[in-house]
């Protein structure tokens, strides 16, 4: 369960960092938004290394599902657009997939 906490923290860092660039290039904000954005992306990368997984590829693959859920939460809480039922259904499938990848029994 600790891995999912690290995943959600990583997702917050990645989404905030990417949103800083979105704000600059799509919303007309100052280029200075990219500085905290880059710091946030670096923090994301550092946090992702804390996930308890033997292989980086597996950690990254499982992270994808958590990232999707966190992105929809960002859309709702920061951008003010509530996810619809299709967003929620897709996120549930992705989160289940992430759990299977990270927590599935390995026969070794």
C-alpha positions, 0 to 999 in steps of 0.5 A: 500500500505504501507504493500507492502513496508514493505513486500519488505523490509522484502524480501530483508532482508530474501533473503540477509540472506539466500544468505549469507548461500548459499554463505558459503555452496554452493559457498565456501565463508567464514563461516563469511558470516553467521554473517551478514546473521543472522543479516539480517534474524533477521532484516527480522523478525522485519520488517515483524511485521510492516505489517498492518494485524490483524493476523500473519498467514494472514501477512505471507501468503500474504508475500509469494507472495511478497517473490517470486517476490523479489526472482526473482528480486534477481536472476536477479539483483544479480545473473545475471540470468533473469527470463523467461516468466514462472517465470514472469507469476508465480510471477504475479499469486502469487502477485495477490494471496498475494493482495487477501489475504491481501486486500480482503474484510472481512465481519466483 
